[in-house]
Amino acid sequence: MTTDHSSRDRSTARILGVFLAVLSIPVLIGGFSAAQTIDLALGTAAGAALLLAAAVLMIYGSRGRSRKARKR
């Protein structure tokens, strides 16, 4: 017996993407308000990495949803 978990996986990816996007906001704010240059660079890089991961997860989650909507 096989089950299709792709709908659940895409919903989870979408929710995780939103969580990472919200989490990246204080990281970016902290990075931009840093006093030293290395702290500024590391904070900004970490915030950008979180935003990139969030975008990838949200795109992955939303692509599957539109395909299923077209089939109905």
PQR file with spaces between the fields and no chain letter, atoms N, CA, C, O and H, PARSE charges and radii, in Angstrom:
ATOM       1  N    MET     1       0.839   -1.173    0.000 -0.4000 1.5000
ATOM       2  CA   MET     1       0.000    0.000    0.000 -0.0000 2.0000
ATOM       3  C    MET     1       0.892    1.248    0.000  0.5500 1.7000
ATOM       4  O    MET     1       1.736    1.406    0.882 -0.5500 1.4000
ATOM       5  N    THR     2       0.711    2.109   -0.961 -0.4000 1.5000
ATOM       6  CA   THR     2       1.495    3.333   -1.042 -0.0000 2.0000
ATOM       7  C    THR     2       0.603    4.524   -0.737  0.5500 1.7000
ATOM       8  O    THR     2      -0.579    4.537   -1.080 -0.5500 1.4000
ATOM       9  H    THR     2       0.026    1.980   -1.677  0.4000 1.0000
ATOM      10  N    THR     3       1.177    5.505   -0.098 -0.4000 1.5000
ATOM      11  CA   THR     3       0.446    6.733    0.197 -0.0000 2.0000
ATOM      12  C    THR     3       1.213    7.906   -0.374  0.5500 1.7000
ATOM      13  O    THR     3       2.440    7.875   -0.463 -0.5500 1.4000
ATOM      14  H    THR     3       2.138    5.494    0.181  0.4000 1.0000
ATOM      15  N    ASP     4       0.499    8.920   -0.754 -0.4000 1.5000
ATOM      16  CA   ASP     4       1.112   10.111   -1.331 -0.0000 2.0000
ATOM      17  C    ASP     4       1.154   11.201   -0.262  0.5500 1.7000
ATOM      18  O    ASP     4       0.120   11.723    0.153 -0.5500 1.4000
ATOM      19  H    ASP     4      -0.498    8.945   -0.681  0.4000 1.0000
ATOM      20  N    HIS     5       2.355   11.531    0.169 -0.4000 1.5000
ATOM      21  CA   HIS     5       2.521   12.543    1.207 -0.0000 2.0000
ATOM      22  C    HIS     5       2.988   13.875    0.635  0.5500 1.7000
ATOM      23  O    HIS     5       3.386   14.757    1.395 -0.5500 1.4000
ATOM      24  H    HIS     5       3.195   11.107   -0.169  0.4000 1.0000
ATOM      25  N    SER     6       2.950   14.041   -0.663 -0.4000 1.5000
ATOM      26  CA   SER     6       3.506   15.256   -1.257 -0.0000 2.0000
ATOM      27  C    SER     6       2.714   16.496   -0.863  0.5500 1.7000
ATOM      28  O    SER     6       3.299   17.566   -0.695 -0.5500 1.4000
ATOM      29  H    SER     6       2.627   13.325   -1.281  0.4000 1.0000
ATOM      30  N    SER     7       1.408   16.379   -0.713 -0.4000 1.5000
ATOM      31  CA   SER     7       0.607   17.535   -0.310 -0.0000 2.0000
ATOM      32  C    SER     7       0.985   17.976    1.100  0.5500 1.7000
ATOM      33  O    SER     7       1.128   19.169    1.367 -0.5500 1.4000
ATOM      34  H    SER     7       0.932   15.510   -0.849  0.4000 1.0000
ATOM      35  N    ARG     8       1.145   17.018    1.991 -0.4000 1.5000
ATOM      36  CA   ARG     8       1.535   17.333    3.366 -0.0000 2.0000
ATOM      37  C    ARG     8       2.940   17.913    3.399  0.5500 1.7000
ATOM      38  O    ARG     8       3.201   18.858    4.142 -0.5500 1.4000
ATOM      39  H    ARG     8       1.028   16.049    1.775  0.4000 1.0000
ATOM      40  N    ASP     9       3.845   17.360    2.605 -0.4000 1.5000
ATOM      41  CA   ASP     9       5.222   17.839    2.581 -0.0000 2.0000
ATOM      42  C    ASP     9       5.300   19.264    2.051  0.5500 1.7000
ATOM      43  O    ASP     9       6.072   20.075    2.562 -0.5500 1.4000
ATOM      44  H    ASP     9       3.633   16.592    2.001  0.4000 1.0000
ATOM      45  N    ARG    10       4.520   19.567    1.048 -0.4000 1.5000
ATOM      46  CA   ARG    10       4.530   20.928    0.492 -0.0000 2.0000
ATOM      47  C    ARG    10       3.919   21.933    1.466  0.5500 1.7000
ATOM      48  O    ARG    10       4.389   23.067    1.559 -0.5500 1.4000
ATOM      49  H    ARG    10       3.893   18.908    0.633  0.4000 1.0000
ATOM      50  N    SER    11       2.894   21.535    2.179 -0.4000 1.5000
ATOM      51  CA   SER    11       2.320   22.423    3.191 -0.0000 2.0000
ATOM      52  C    SER    11       3.319   22.686    4.308  0.5500 1.7000
ATOM      53  O    SER    11       3.431   23.811    4.794 -0.5500 1.4000
ATOM      54  H    SER    11       2.512   20.613    2.103  0.4000 1.0000
ATOM      55  N    THR    12       4.035   21.660    4.711 -0.4000 1.5000
ATOM      56  CA   THR    12       5.053   21.814    5.741 -0.0000 2.0000
ATOM      57  C    THR    12       6.179   22.726    5.254  0.5500 1.7000
ATOM      58  O    THR    12       6.676   23.556    6.015 -0.5500 1.4000
ATOM      59  H    THR    12       3.944   20.746    4.316  0.4000 1.0000
ATOM      60  N    ALA    13       6.579   22.579    4.014 -0.4000 1.5000
ATOM      61  CA   ALA    13       7.629   23.425    3.454 -0.0000 2.0000
ATOM      62  C    ALA    13       7.180   24.880    3.405  0.5500 1.7000
ATOM      63  O    ALA    13       7.968   25.782    3.691 -0.5500 1.4000
ATOM      64  H    ALA    13       6.176   21.904    3.395  0.4000 1.0000
ATOM      65  N    ARG    14       5.934   25.114    3.048 -0.4000 1.5000
ATOM      66  CA   ARG    14       5.401   26.472    2.985 -0.0000 2.0000
ATOM      67  C    ARG    14       5.392   27.103    4.382  0.5500 1.7000
ATOM      68  O    ARG    14       5.793   28.256    4.539 -0.5500 1.4000
ATOM      69  H    ARG    14       5.295   24.381    2.815  0.4000 1.0000
ATOM      70  N    ILE    15       4.943   26.367    5.384 -0.4000 1.5000
ATOM      71  CA   ILE    15       4.899   26.889    6.745 -0.0000 2.0000
ATOM      72  C    ILE    15       6.310   27.143    7.272  0.5500 1.7000
ATOM      73  O    ILE    15       6.558   28.165    7.912 -0.5500 1.4000
ATOM      74  H    ILE    15       4.617   25.431    5.256  0.4000 1.0000
ATOM      75  N    LEU    16       7.223   26.231    7.009 -0.4000 1.5000
ATOM      76  CA   LEU    16       8.607   26.409    7.436 -0.0000 2.0000
ATOM      77  C    LEU    16       9.247   27.611    6.737  0.5500 1.7000
ATOM      78  O    LEU    16      10.045   28.327    7.342 -0.5500 1.4000
ATOM      79  H    LEU    16       7.022   25.401    6.489  0.4000 1.0000
ATOM      80  N    GLY    17       8.904   27.832    5.478 -0.4000 1.5000
ATOM      81  CA   GLY    17       9.420   28.993    4.761 -0.0000 2.0000
ATOM      82  C    GLY    17       8.949   30.300    5.367  0.5500 1.7000
ATOM      83  O    GLY    17       9.724   31.251    5.478 -0.5500 1.4000
ATOM      84  H    GLY    17       8.256   27.251    4.986  0.4000 1.0000
ATOM      85  N    VAL    18       7.689   30.355    5.757 -0.4000 1.5000
ATOM      86  CA   VAL    18       7.173   31.557    6.410 -0.0000 2.0000
ATOM      87  C    VAL    18       7.865   31.773    7.753  0.5500 1.7000
ATOM      88  O    VAL    18       8.209   32.902    8.103 -0.5500 1.4000
ATOM      89  H    VAL    18       7.060   29.583    5.667  0.4000 1.0000
ATOM      90  N    PHE    19       8.068   30.690    8.504 -0.4000 1.5000
ATOM      91  CA   PHE    19       8.760   30.792    9.788 -0.0000 2.0000
ATOM      92  C    PHE    19      10.178   31.331    9.603  0.5500 1.7000
ATOM      93  O    PHE    19      10.606   32.208   10.353 -0.5500 1.4000
ATOM      94  H    PHE    19       7.788   29.773    8.220  0.4000 1.0000
ATOM      95  N    LEU    20      10.905   30.820    8.621 -0.4000 1.5000
ATOM      96  CA   LEU    20      12.275   31.286    8.393 -0.0000 2.0000
ATOM      97  C    LEU    20      12.304   32.735    7.924  0.5500 1.7000
ATOM      98  O    LEU    20      13.221   33.481    8.270 -0.5500 1.4000
ATOM      99  H    LEU    20      10.557   30.107    8.012  0.4000 1.0000
ATOM     100  N    ALA    21      11.308   33.139    7.140 -0.4000 1.5000
ATOM     101  CA   ALA    21      11.251   34.529    6.693 -0.0000 2.0000
ATOM     102  C    ALA    21      11.034   35.469    7.880  0.5500 1.7000
ATOM     103  O    ALA    21      11.660   36.525    7.967 -0.5500 1.4000
ATOM     104  H    ALA    21      10.563   32.533    6.860  0.4000 1.0000
ATOM     105  N    VAL    22      10.149   35.080    8.785 -0.4000 1.5000
ATOM     106  CA   VAL    22       9.915   35.900    9.980 -0.0000 2.0000
ATOM     107  C    VAL    22      11.153   35.899   10.877  0.5500 1.7000
ATOM     108  O    VAL    22      11.489   36.925   11.469 -0.5500 1.4000
ATOM     109  H    VAL    22       9.640   34.222    8.715  0.4000 1.0000
ATOM     110  N    LEU    23      11.822   34.772   10.980 -0.4000 1.5000
ATOM     111  CA   LEU    23      13.019   34.671   11.801 -0.0000 2.0000
ATOM     112  C    LEU    23      14.169   35.509   11.234  0.5500 1.7000
ATOM     113  O    LEU    23      15.006   35.996   11.993 -0.5500 1.4000
ATOM     114  H    LEU    23      11.550   33.939   10.499  0.4000 1.0000
ATOM     115  N    SER    24      14.218   35.679    9.935 -0.4000 1.5000
ATOM     116  CA   SER    24      15.315   36.430    9.333 -0.0000 2.0000
ATOM     117  C    SER    24      15.213   37.930    9.589  0.5500 1.7000
ATOM     118  O    SER    24      16.219   38.635    9.503 -0.5500 1.4000
ATOM     119  H    SER    24      13.537   35.283    9.318  0.4000 1.0000
ATOM     120  N    ILE    25      14.032   38.426    9.899 -0.4000 1.5000
ATOM     121  CA   ILE    25      13.864   39.873   10.118 -0.0000 2.0000
ATOM     122  C    ILE    25      14.696   40.361   11.310  0.5500 1.7000
ATOM     123  O    ILE    25      15.465   41.307   11.145 -0.5500 1.4000
ATOM     124  H    ILE    25      13.216   37.853    9.969  0.4000 1.0000
ATOM     125  N    PRO    26      14.579   39.761   12.504 -0.5600 1.5000
ATOM     126  CA   PRO    26      15.438   40.258   13.594  0.2800 2.0000
ATOM     127  C    PRO    26      16.925   39.985   13.368  0.5500 1.7000
ATOM     128  O    PRO    26      17.774   40.732   13.855 -0.5500 1.4000
ATOM     129  N    VAL    27      17.239   38.934   12.642 -0.4000 1.5000
ATOM     130  CA   VAL    27      18.655   38.664   12.344 -0.0000 2.0000
ATOM     131  C    VAL    27      19.219   39.769   11.459  0.5500 1.7000
ATOM     132  O    VAL    27      20.332   40.240   11.692 -0.5500 1.4000
ATOM     133  H    VAL    27      16.550   38.327   12.246  0.4000 1.0000
ATOM     134  N    LEU    28      18.467   40.183   10.452 -0.4000 1.5000
ATOM     135  CA   LEU    28      18.930   41.266    9.578 -0.0000 2.0000
ATOM     136  C    LEU    28      19.000   42.598   10.332  0.5500 1.7000
ATOM     137  O    LEU    28      19.934   43.376   10.135 -0.5500 1.4000
ATOM     138  H    LEU    28      17.563   39.800   10.262  0.4000 1.0000
ATOM     139  N    ILE    29      18.023   42.856   11.185 -0.4000 1.5000
ATOM     140  CA   ILE    29      18.052   44.093   11.973 -0.0000 2.0000
ATOM     141  C    ILE    29      19.275   44.106   12.886  0.5500 1.7000
ATOM     142  O    ILE    29      19.964   45.120   12.998 -0.5500 1.4000
ATOM     143  H    ILE    29      17.264   42.224   11.345  0.4000 1.0000
ATOM     144  N    GLY    30      19.538   42.980   13.532 -0.4000 1.5000
ATOM     145  CA   GLY    30      20.726   42.888   14.376 -0.0000 2.0000
ATOM     146  C    GLY    30      22.012   43.006   13.591  0.5500 1.7000
ATOM     147  O    GLY    30      22.990   43.576   14.073 -0.5500 1.4000
ATOM     148  H    GLY    30      18.978   42.157   13.441  0.4000 1.0000
ATOM     149  N    GLY    31      22.018   42.469   12.383 -0.4000 1.5000
ATOM     150  CA   GLY    31      23.214   42.574   11.545 -0.0000 2.0000
ATOM     151  C    GLY    31      23.483   44.002   11.100  0.5500 1.7000
ATOM     152  O    GLY    31      24.631   44.446   11.076 -0.5500 1.4000
ATOM     153  H    GLY    31      21.224   42.006   11.991  0.4000 1.0000
ATOM     154  N    PHE    32      22.424   44.718   10.749 -0.4000 1.5000
ATOM     155  CA   PHE    32      22.619   46.090   10.286 -0.0000 2.0000
ATOM     156  C    PHE    32      22.928   47.055   11.428  0.5500 1.7000
ATOM     157  O    PHE    32      23.504   48.118   11.195 -0.5500 1.4000
ATOM     158  H    PHE    32      21.491   44.357   10.769  0.4000 1.0000
ATOM     159  N    SER    33      22.556   46.702   12.653 -0.4000 1.5000
ATOM     160  CA   SER    33      22.832   47.596   13.777 -0.0000 2.0000
ATOM     161  C    SER    33      24.129   47.230   14.506  0.5500 1.7000
ATOM     162  O    SER    33      24.392   47.738   15.596 -0.5500 1.4000
ATOM     163  H    SER    33      22.089   45.839   12.842  0.4000 1.0000
ATOM     164  N    ALA    34      24.926   46.366   13.918 -0.4000 1.5000
ATOM     165  CA   ALA    34      26.176   45.945   14.554 -0.0000 2.0000
ATOM     166  C    ALA    34      27.203   47.073   14.528  0.5500 1.7000
ATOM     167  O    ALA    34      27.226   47.900   13.617 -0.5500 1.4000
ATOM     168  H    ALA    34      24.713   45.954   13.032  0.4000 1.0000
ATOM     169  N    ALA    35      28.040   47.080   15.542 -0.4000 1.5000
ATOM     170  CA   ALA    35      29.047   48.142   15.660 -0.0000 2.0000
ATOM     171  C    ALA    35      30.294   47.842   14.839  0.5500 1.7000
ATOM     172  O    ALA    35      30.899   48.759   14.284 -0.5500 1.4000
ATOM     173  H    ALA    35      28.021   46.408   16.283  0.4000 1.0000
ATOM     174  N    GLN    36      30.686   46.585   14.751 -0.4000 1.5000
ATOM     175  CA   GLN    36      31.910   46.233   14.049 -0.0000 2.0000
ATOM     176  C    GLN    36      31.590   45.692   12.663  0.5500 1.7000
ATOM     177  O    GLN    36      30.501   45.172   12.422 -0.5500 1.4000
ATOM     178  H    GLN    36      30.194   45.839   15.202  0.4000 1.0000
ATOM     179  N    THR    37      32.539   45.818   11.767 -0.4000 1.5000
ATOM     180  CA   THR    37      32.340   45.413   10.383 -0.0000 2.0000
ATOM     181  C    THR    37      32.129   43.915   10.246  0.5500 1.7000
ATOM     182  O    THR    37      31.292   43.484    9.453 -0.5500 1.4000
ATOM     183  H    THR    37      33.425   46.240   11.962  0.4000 1.0000
ATOM     184  N    ILE    38      32.862   43.122   10.995 -0.4000 1.5000
ATOM     185  CA   ILE    38      32.724   41.664   10.886 -0.0000 2.0000
ATOM     186  C    ILE    38      31.349   41.227   11.375  0.5500 1.7000
ATOM     187  O    ILE    38      30.748   40.317   10.802 -0.5500 1.4000
ATOM     188  H    ILE    38      33.541   43.472   11.639  0.4000 1.0000
ATOM     189  N    ASP    39      30.847   41.866   12.427 -0.4000 1.5000
ATOM     190  CA   ASP    39      29.508   41.554   12.918 -0.0000 2.0000
ATOM     191  C    ASP    39      28.448   41.942   11.896  0.5500 1.7000
ATOM     192  O    ASP    39      27.458   41.233   11.717 -0.5500 1.4000
ATOM     193  H    ASP    39      31.335   42.605   12.892  0.4000 1.0000
ATOM     194  N    LEU    40      28.658   43.050   11.240 -0.4000 1.5000
ATOM     195  CA   LEU    40      27.744   43.494   10.188 -0.0000 2.0000
ATOM     196  C    LEU    40      27.721   42.491    9.043  0.5500 1.7000
ATOM     197  O    LEU    40      26.655   42.139    8.538 -0.5500 1.4000
ATOM     198  H    LEU    40      29.462   43.626   11.385  0.4000 1.0000
ATOM     199  N    ALA    41      28.897   42.035    8.638 -0.4000 1.5000
ATOM     200  CA   ALA    41      28.986   41.090    7.523 -0.0000 2.0000
ATOM     201  C    ALA    41      28.368   39.744    7.883  0.5500 1.7000
ATOM     202  O    ALA    41      27.622   39.172    7.087 -0.5500 1.4000
ATOM     203  H    ALA    41      29.763   42.321    9.049  0.4000 1.0000
ATOM     204  N    LEU    42      28.671   39.235    9.076 -0.4000 1.5000
ATOM     205  CA   LEU    42      28.143   37.936    9.477 -0.0000 2.0000
ATOM     206  C    LEU    42      26.636   37.972    9.713  0.5500 1.7000
ATOM     207  O    LEU    42      25.925   37.045    9.326 -0.5500 1.4000
ATOM     208  H    LEU    42      29.277   39.700    9.722  0.4000 1.0000
ATOM     209  N    GLY    43      26.151   39.028   10.341 -0.4000 1.5000
ATOM     210  CA   GLY    43      24.712   39.155   10.578 -0.0000 2.0000
ATOM     211  C    GLY    43      23.933   39.295    9.285  0.5500 1.7000
ATOM     212  O    GLY    43      22.868   38.699    9.125 -0.5500 1.4000
ATOM     213  H    GLY    43      26.729   39.781   10.655  0.4000 1.0000
ATOM     214  N    THR    44      24.459   40.076    8.375 -0.4000 1.5000
ATOM     215  CA   THR    44      23.794   40.254    7.082 -0.0000 2.0000
ATOM     216  C    THR    44      23.827   38.965    6.271  0.5500 1.7000
ATOM     217  O    THR    44      22.840   38.609    5.627 -0.5500 1.4000
ATOM     218  H    THR    44      25.324   40.560    8.505  0.4000 1.0000
ATOM     219  N    ALA    45      24.953   38.268    6.299 -0.4000 1.5000
ATOM     220  CA   ALA    45      25.049   37.002    5.570 -0.0000 2.0000
ATOM     221  C    ALA    45      24.099   35.954    6.151  0.5500 1.7000
ATOM     222  O    ALA    45      23.468   35.206    5.404 -0.5500 1.4000
ATOM     223  H    ALA    45      25.755   38.557    6.822  0.4000 1.0000
ATOM     224  N    ALA    46      23.997   35.899    7.462 -0.4000 1.5000
ATOM     225  CA   ALA    46      23.089   34.942    8.096 -0.0000 2.0000
ATOM     226  C    ALA    46      21.635   35.277    7.766  0.5500 1.7000
ATOM     227  O    ALA    46      20.845   34.378    7.478 -0.5500 1.4000
ATOM     228  H    ALA    46      24.510   36.506    8.069  0.4000 1.0000
ATOM     229  N    GLY    47      21.278   36.548    7.804 -0.4000 1.5000
ATOM     230  CA   GLY    47      19.917   36.960    7.452 -0.0000 2.0000
ATOM     231  C    GLY    47      19.599   36.679    5.995  0.5500 1.7000
ATOM     232  O    GLY    47      18.491   36.258    5.664 -0.5500 1.4000
ATOM     233  H    GLY    47      21.919   37.278    8.038  0.4000 1.0000
ATOM     234  N    ALA    48      20.570   36.913    5.124 -0.4000 1.5000
ATOM     235  CA   ALA    48      20.364   36.632    3.703 -0.0000 2.0000
ATOM     236  C    ALA    48      20.220   35.129    3.458  0.5500 1.7000
ATOM     237  O    ALA    48      19.412   34.711    2.629 -0.5500 1.4000
ATOM     238  H    ALA    48      21.471   37.255    5.393  0.4000 1.0000
ATOM     239  N    ALA    49      20.994   34.323    4.169 -0.4000 1.5000
ATOM     240  CA   ALA    49      20.881   32.867    4.026 -0.0000 2.0000
ATOM     241  C    ALA    49      19.516   32.379    4.502  0.5500 1.7000
ATOM     242  O    ALA    49      18.919   31.503    3.877 -0.5500 1.4000
ATOM     243  H    ALA    49      21.651   34.663    4.842  0.4000 1.0000
ATOM     244  N    LEU    50      19.022   32.938    5.599 -0.4000 1.5000
ATOM     245  CA   LEU    50      17.690   32.573    6.075 -0.0000 2.0000
ATOM     246  C    LEU    50      16.613   32.980    5.072  0.5500 1.7000
ATOM     247  O    LEU    50      15.678   32.219    4.822 -0.5500 1.4000
ATOM     248  H    LEU    50      19.507   33.649    6.107  0.4000 1.0000
ATOM     249  N    LEU    51      16.740   34.173    4.498 -0.4000 1.5000
ATOM     250  CA   LEU    51      15.763   34.617    3.497 -0.0000 2.0000
ATOM     251  C    LEU    51      15.803   33.752    2.248  0.5500 1.7000
ATOM     252  O    LEU    51      14.758   33.447    1.672 -0.5500 1.4000
ATOM     253  H    LEU    51      17.500   34.791    4.701  0.4000 1.0000
ATOM     254  N    LEU    52      16.983   33.358    1.828 -0.4000 1.5000
ATOM     255  CA   LEU    52      17.107   32.491    0.655 -0.0000 2.0000
ATOM     256  C    LEU    52      16.469   31.132    0.920  0.5500 1.7000
ATOM     257  O    LEU    52      15.742   30.608    0.076 -0.5500 1.4000
ATOM     258  H    LEU    52      17.832   33.606    2.296  0.4000 1.0000
ATOM     259  N    ALA    53      16.741   30.562    2.089 -0.4000 1.5000
ATOM     260  CA   ALA    53      16.130   29.273    2.439 -0.0000 2.0000
ATOM     261  C    ALA    53      14.613   29.399    2.522  0.5500 1.7000
ATOM     262  O    ALA    53      13.891   28.497    2.097 -0.5500 1.4000
ATOM     263  H    ALA    53      17.332   30.988    2.775  0.4000 1.0000
ATOM     264  N    ALA    54      14.132   30.506    3.063 -0.4000 1.5000
ATOM     265  CA   ALA    54      12.689   30.730    3.149 -0.0000 2.0000
ATOM     266  C    ALA    54      12.067   30.832    1.767  0.5500 1.7000
ATOM     267  O    ALA    54      11.000   30.270    1.517 -0.5500 1.4000
ATOM     268  H    ALA    54      14.718   31.238    3.407  0.4000 1.0000
ATOM     269  N    ALA    55      12.726   31.542    0.876 -0.4000 1.5000
ATOM     270  CA   ALA    55      12.196   31.680   -0.477 -0.0000 2.0000
ATOM     271  C    ALA    55      12.138   30.340   -1.197  0.5500 1.7000
ATOM     272  O    ALA    55      11.157   30.034   -1.874 -0.5500 1.4000
ATOM     273  H    ALA    55      13.592   31.999    1.079  0.4000 1.0000
ATOM     274  N    VAL    56      13.191   29.544   -1.050 -0.4000 1.5000
ATOM     275  CA   VAL    56      13.209   28.230   -1.697 -0.0000 2.0000
ATOM     276  C    VAL    56      12.085   27.349   -1.165  0.5500 1.7000
ATOM     277  O    VAL    56      11.393   26.688   -1.939 -0.5500 1.4000
ATOM     278  H    VAL    56      13.988   29.793   -0.500  0.4000 1.0000
ATOM     279  N    LEU    57      11.902   27.335    0.148 -0.4000 1.5000
ATOM     280  CA   LEU    57      10.846   26.504    0.733 -0.0000 2.0000
ATOM     281  C    LEU    57       9.454   26.989    0.338  0.5500 1.7000
ATOM     282  O    LEU    57       8.570   26.175    0.071 -0.5500 1.4000
ATOM     283  H    LEU    57      12.464   27.871    0.778  0.4000 1.0000
ATOM     284  N    MET    58       9.250   28.304    0.300 -0.4000 1.5000
ATOM     285  CA   MET    58       7.930   28.814   -0.076 -0.0000 2.0000
ATOM     286  C    MET    58       7.635   28.562   -1.551  0.5500 1.7000
ATOM     287  O    MET    58       6.497   28.268   -1.915 -0.5500 1.4000
ATOM     288  H    MET    58       9.968   28.966    0.517  0.4000 1.0000
ATOM     289  N    ILE    59       8.642   28.674   -2.392 -0.4000 1.5000
ATOM     290  CA   ILE    59       8.440   28.379   -3.814 -0.0000 2.0000
ATOM     291  C    ILE    59       8.142   26.902   -4.012  0.5500 1.7000
ATOM     292  O    ILE    59       7.251   26.541   -4.781 -0.5500 1.4000
ATOM     293  H    ILE    59       9.567   28.913   -2.097  0.4000 1.0000
ATOM     294  N    TYR    60       8.893   26.039   -3.315 -0.4000 1.5000
ATOM     295  CA   TYR    60       8.642   24.596   -3.405 -0.0000 2.0000
ATOM     296  C    TYR    60       7.229   24.268   -2.927  0.5500 1.7000
ATOM     297  O    TYR    60       6.539   23.456   -3.544 -0.5500 1.4000
ATOM     298  H    TYR    60       9.617   26.332   -2.690  0.4000 1.0000
ATOM     299  N    GLY    61       6.805   24.882   -1.853 -0.4000 1.5000
ATOM     300  CA   GLY    61       5.479   24.616   -1.315 -0.0000 2.0000
ATOM     301  C    GLY    61       4.359   25.146   -2.185  0.5500 1.7000
ATOM     302  O    GLY    61       3.296   24.531   -2.261 -0.5500 1.4000
ATOM     303  H    GLY    61       7.365   25.541   -1.352  0.4000 1.0000
ATOM     304  N    SER    62       4.571   26.260   -2.833 -0.4000 1.5000
ATOM     305  CA   SER    62       3.494   26.842   -3.641 -0.0000 2.0000
ATOM     306  C    SER    62       3.404   26.223   -5.038  0.5500 1.7000
ATOM     307  O    SER    62       2.333   26.246   -5.644 -0.5500 1.4000
ATOM     308  H    SER    62       5.435   26.759   -2.771  0.4000 1.0000
ATOM     309  N    ARG    63       4.490   25.676   -5.556 -0.4000 1.5000
ATOM     310  CA   ARG    63       4.450   25.075   -6.896 -0.0000 2.0000
ATOM     311  C    ARG    63       3.575   23.838   -6.930  0.5500 1.7000
ATOM     312  O    ARG    63       2.836   23.646   -7.896 -0.5500 1.4000
ATOM     313  H    ARG    63       5.360   25.657   -5.063  0.4000 1.0000
ATOM     314  N    GLY    64       3.629   23.003   -5.926 -0.4000 1.5000
ATOM     315  CA   GLY    64       2.832   21.789   -5.896 -0.0000 2.0000
ATOM     316  C    GLY    64       1.368   22.080   -5.753  0.5500 1.7000
ATOM     317  O    GLY    64       0.532   21.361   -6.300 -0.5500 1.4000
ATOM     318  H    GLY    64       4.229   23.159   -5.142  0.4000 1.0000
ATOM     319  N    ARG    65       1.043   23.126   -5.023 -0.4000 1.5000
ATOM     320  CA   ARG    65      -0.354   23.494   -4.811 -0.0000 2.0000
ATOM     321  C    ARG    65      -1.020   23.936   -6.108  0.5500 1.7000
ATOM     322  O    ARG    65      -2.172   23.585   -6.361 -0.5500 1.4000
ATOM     323  H    ARG    65       1.723   23.709   -4.578  0.4000 1.0000
ATOM     324  N    SER    66      -0.309   24.703   -6.934 -0.4000 1.5000
ATOM     325  CA   SER    66      -0.907   25.173   -8.181 -0.0000 2.0000
ATOM     326  C    SER    66      -1.092   24.038   -9.185  0.5500 1.7000
ATOM     327  O    SER    66      -2.034   24.060   -9.977 -0.5500 1.4000
ATOM     328  H    SER    66       0.627   24.988   -6.728  0.4000 1.0000
ATOM     329  N    ARG    67      -0.207   23.055   -9.157 -0.4000 1.5000
ATOM     330  CA   ARG    67      -0.363   21.922  -10.060 -0.0000 2.0000
ATOM     331  C    ARG    67      -1.609   21.104   -9.711  0.5500 1.7000
ATOM     332  O    ARG    67      -2.335   20.667  -10.603 -0.5500 1.4000
ATOM     333  H    ARG    67       0.559   23.038   -8.513  0.4000 1.0000
ATOM     334  N    LYS    68      -1.854   20.900   -8.432 -0.4000 1.5000
ATOM     335  CA   LYS    68      -3.031   20.141   -8.014 -0.0000 2.0000
ATOM     336  C    LYS    68      -4.307   20.910   -8.310  0.5500 1.7000
ATOM     337  O    LYS    68      -5.333   20.310   -8.632 -0.5500 1.4000
ATOM     338  H    LYS    68      -1.264   21.255   -7.707  0.4000 1.0000
ATOM     339  N    ALA    69      -4.255   22.233   -8.203 -0.4000 1.5000
ATOM     340  CA   ALA    69      -5.443   23.036   -8.480 -0.0000 2.0000
ATOM     341  C    ALA    69      -5.806   22.955   -9.959  0.5500 1.7000
ATOM     342  O    ALA    69      -6.986   23.001  -10.307 -0.5500 1.4000
ATOM     343  H    ALA    69      -3.422   22.720   -7.941  0.4000 1.0000
ATOM     344  N    ARG    70      -4.808   22.836  -10.833 -0.4000 1.5000
ATOM     345  CA   ARG    70      -5.088   22.736  -12.273 -0.0000 2.0000
ATOM     346  C    ARG    70      -5.725   21.398  -12.637  0.5500 1.7000
ATOM     347  O    ARG    70      -6.519   21.329  -13.575 -0.5500 1.4000
ATOM     348  H    ARG    70      -3.849   22.799  -10.550  0.4000 1.0000
ATOM     349  N    LYS    71      -5.388   20.336  -11.906 -0.4000 1.5000
ATOM     350  CA   LYS    71      -5.925   19.022  -12.219 -0.0000 2.0000
ATOM     351  C    LYS    71      -7.398   18.904  -11.875  0.5500 1.7000
ATOM     352  O    LYS    71      -8.110   18.115  -12.495 -0.5500 1.4000
ATOM     353  H    LYS    71      -4.743   20.393  -11.144  0.4000 1.0000
ATOM     354  N    ARG    72      -7.865   19.657  -10.915 -0.4000 1.5000
ATOM     355  CA   ARG    72      -9.262   19.559  -10.478 -0.0000 2.0000
ATOM     356  C    ARG    72     -10.202   20.203  -11.421  0.5500 1.7000
ATOM     357  O    ARG    72     -11.410   20.200  -11.187 -0.5500 1.4000
ATOM     358  H    ARG    72      -7.287   20.299  -10.411  0.4000 1.0000
